[in-house]
Amino acid sequence: MGISRSSSFKRRATGAKKKLYRKKRKYELGRPPAMTKLVTGEKRIRPVRVRGGHLKFRALRLDTGNYSWGSEVTTRKTRILSVVYNASNNELVRTNTLVKGCIVQVDATPFRQWYEQRYGVKLGKTTTKKAKDAAAEEEKTKTVTRTTRRKQAKRLADHELDPAIADQFNVGRLYAAVSSRPGQSGRCDGYILEGKELDFYLRKISKKKGKQ
């Protein structure tokens, strides 16, 4: 028996069963959920032929996506590291299932590199001595023209980075929300959380950790 989206199988508001007067229709069909999994280093997408001869792209496994940093007006392709919160179901967090609206942690490296190129400021702290030495050596060998330095200084003059985002760069992971539908478009794109929205989800995540 196929999945149907018809309301004829639902009960009435009174609780009474509806009497079926016709069979299912093709335009009422439903399909099983994609349940897209986050699997490192693997990308598995299947095309699905749908009504009108069009195609949907069912993502079964993904590990990357394009994420937008709204306040800086930039977008970078980055790795998805983990699913940390889902308002609808905690089971989707445990199983690392990617759906629209879930909160994920993404790799901060592409954004850190862009920020350094744009403002000439290194984000994130280097903890080990080896990493500090490597950073110092890289700083010596790097050549930046005076024109570029002037541009960076001008941009930095009236710019302020949100402390909550700066803290995340220290860890190397940024909180982001998924805004695409992996089971429909085959992509897991979204945006970096900022401002009040970030505060809201940080409270939710810490509350959930407190209960465990």
GICORVEN-V312070 format. One record per residue. N is the residue number from 0. RES is the residue in three letters. PHI is phi as a letter, one per 40 degrees, with the letter a starting at -180 (NA if undefined). PSI is psi in degrees with one decimal (none if undefined). Layout:
n=<N | N>
res=<RES | RES>
phi=<PHI | PHI>
psi=<PSI | PSI>
This chain:
n=<0 | 1 | 2 | 3 | 4 | 5 | 6 | 7 | 8 | 9 | 10 | 11 | 12 | 13 | 14 | 15 | 16 | 17 | 18 | 19 | 20 | 21 | 22 | 23 | 24 | 25 | 26 | 27 | 28 | 29 | 30 | 31 | 32 | 33 | 34 | 35 | 36 | 37 | 38 | 39 | 40 | 41 | 42 | 43 | 44 | 45 | 46 | 47 | 48 | 49 | 50 | 51 | 52 | 53 | 54 | 55 | 56 | 57 | 58 | 59 | 60 | 61 | 62 | 63 | 64 | 65 | 66 | 67 | 68 | 69 | 70 | 71 | 72 | 73 | 74 | 75 | 76 | 77 | 78 | 79 | 80 | 81 | 82 | 83 | 84 | 85 | 86 | 87 | 88 | 89 | 90 | 91 | 92 | 93 | 94 | 95 | 96 | 97 | 98 | 99 | 100 | 101 | 102 | 103 | 104 | 105 | 106 | 107 | 108 | 109 | 110 | 111 | 112 | 113 | 114 | 115 | 116 | 117 | 118 | 119 | 120 | 121 | 122 | 123 | 124 | 125 | 126 | 127 | 128 | 129 | 130 | 131 | 132 | 133 | 134 | 135 | 136 | 137 | 138 | 139 | 140 | 141 | 142 | 143 | 144 | 145 | 146 | 147 | 148 | 149 | 150 | 151 | 152 | 153 | 154 | 155 | 156 | 157 | 158 | 159 | 160 | 161 | 162 | 163 | 164 | 165 | 166 | 167 | 168 | 169 | 170 | 171 | 172 | 173 | 174 | 175 | 176 | 177 | 178 | 179 | 180 | 181 | 182 | 183 | 184 | 185 | 186 | 187 | 188 | 189 | 190 | 191 | 192 | 193 | 194 | 195 | 196 | 197 | 198 | 199 | 200 | 201 | 202 | 203 | 204 | 205 | 206 | 207 | 208 | 209 | 210 | 211>
res=<MET | GLY | ILE | SER | ARG | SER | SER | SER | PHE | LYS | ARG | ARG | ALA | THR | GLY | ALA | LYS | LYS | LYS | LEU | TYR | ARG | LYS | LYS | ARG | LYS | TYR | GLU | LEU | GLY | ARG | PRO | PRO | ALA | MET | THR | LYS | LEU | VAL | THR | GLY | GLU | LYS | ARG | ILE | ARG | PRO | VAL | ARG | VAL | ARG | GLY | GLY | HIS | LEU | LYS | PHE | ARG | ALA | LEU | ARG | LEU | ASP | THR | GLY | ASN | TYR | SER | TRP | GLY | SER | GLU | VAL | THR | THR | ARG | LYS | THR | ARG | ILE | LEU | SER | VAL | VAL | TYR | ASN | ALA | SER | ASN | ASN | GLU | LEU | VAL | ARG | THR | ASN | THR | LEU | VAL | LYS | GLY | CYS | ILE | VAL | GLN | VAL | ASP | ALA | THR | PRO | PHE | ARG | GLN | TRP | TYR | GLU | GLN | ARG | TYR | GLY | VAL | LYS | LEU | GLY | LYS | THR | THR | THR | LYS | LYS | ALA | LYS | ASP | ALA | ALA | ALA | GLU | GLU | GLU | LYS | THR | LYS | THR | VAL | THR | ARG | THR | THR | ARG | ARG | LYS | GLN | ALA | LYS | ARG | LEU | ALA | ASP | HIS | GLU | LEU | ASP | PRO | ALA | ILE | ALA | ASP | GLN | PHE | ASN | VAL | GLY | ARG | LEU | TYR | ALA | ALA | VAL | SER | SER | ARG | PRO | GLY | GLN | SER | GLY | ARG | CYS | ASP | GLY | TYR | ILE | LEU | GLU | GLY | LYS | GLU | LEU | ASP | PHE | TYR | LEU | ARG | LYS | ILE | SER | LYS | LYS | LYS | GLY | LYS | GLN>
phi=<NA | c | c | b | b | c | c | c | c | c | c | c | c | c | h | c | c | c | c | c | b | a | c | c | b | d | c | b | c | b | b | c | c | c | f | d | b | c | b | c | g | b | b | b | b | b | c | b | c | b | d | g | g | c | b | b | b | c | c | c | a | a | a | b | a | c | b | c | b | d | c | c | f | a | b | b | c | a | c | c | c | a | c | b | a | a | c | c | a | c | c | c | c | c | c | f | c | c | b | c | g | c | b | b | b | b | c | c | d | d | c | c | c | c | c | c | c | c | b | g | b | c | c | g | c | c | c | c | c | c | c | c | c | c | c | c | c | c | c | c | c | c | b | b | c | c | c | c | c | c | c | c | c | c | c | c | d | b | b | b | c | d | d | c | c | d | c | c | c | c | c | g | b | b | c | a | b | c | b | c | b | d | c | b | b | g | b | b | b | a | a | c | c | a | g | c | c | c | d | d | c | c | c | c | c | c | c | c | c | c | c | c>
psi=<120.5 | 163.0 | 130.8 | 144.3 | 7.2 | 145.3 | -2.0 | -17.4 | -5.8 | 160.0 | 160.8 | 171.3 | -28.3 | -15.1 | -3.0 | 145.6 | 140.8 | 146.0 | 126.8 | 128.0 | -0.8 | 166.6 | 175.8 | 155.5 | 150.9 | -38.7 | -4.6 | 4.6 | 153.4 | 165.3 | 158.6 | 148.6 | 149.7 | -36.3 | 54.3 | 125.6 | 145.8 | 108.0 | 117.5 | 129.5 | 12.0 | 140.0 | 117.3 | 113.4 | 134.5 | 130.6 | 140.7 | 122.5 | 126.0 | -176.8 | 133.9 | 5.1 | 7.3 | 172.4 | 138.7 | 154.8 | 109.7 | 105.6 | 121.8 | -34.8 | 134.4 | 157.8 | -0.4 | 166.0 | 165.8 | 123.0 | 134.1 | 134.3 | 95.8 | -48.6 | -26.1 | -4.4 | 56.1 | 150.9 | 137.8 | 144.8 | 130.2 | 162.6 | 141.1 | 126.6 | -40.7 | 158.8 | 126.2 | -21.5 | 140.7 | 120.4 | -27.6 | -34.7 | 121.4 | -23.0 | -31.8 | -23.5 | -45.7 | -38.2 | 6.7 | 50.8 | 129.2 | 118.5 | 164.5 | 135.6 | -8.6 | 157.2 | 127.4 | 165.3 | 129.5 | 159.4 | 128.9 | -8.7 | -50.2 | -35.5 | -35.3 | -42.2 | -40.5 | -42.5 | -41.1 | -39.4 | -35.5 | -43.9 | -9.8 | 23.5 | 131.3 | 125.8 | 150.6 | 142.2 | 142.4 | 119.7 | -45.0 | 153.8 | -38.7 | -43.2 | -38.9 | -42.6 | -42.1 | -39.7 | -40.0 | -40.2 | -41.2 | -37.5 | -36.3 | -43.8 | -18.7 | 132.3 | 120.7 | 127.1 | 160.1 | -35.8 | -44.8 | -41.9 | -40.4 | -42.9 | -45.9 | -41.2 | -38.6 | -41.9 | -38.9 | -23.6 | -45.3 | 37.1 | 140.0 | 128.2 | 135.5 | 124.7 | -33.0 | -34.6 | -36.9 | -38.7 | -37.8 | -33.9 | -30.3 | -34.5 | -25.3 | 11.9 | 137.4 | 140.7 | 135.0 | 155.5 | 138.7 | 124.9 | -7.7 | 171.9 | 98.8 | -34.1 | -12.4 | -41.5 | -12.9 | 14.3 | 155.0 | 74.4 | 161.4 | -152.8 | 152.3 | 134.9 | 135.8 | 163.5 | -137.7 | -33.3 | -41.9 | -44.6 | -43.0 | -49.3 | -30.7 | -39.1 | -43.7 | -43.5 | -43.1 | -34.3 | -41.1 | -39.6 | -35.5 | -31.4 | -25.5 | none>
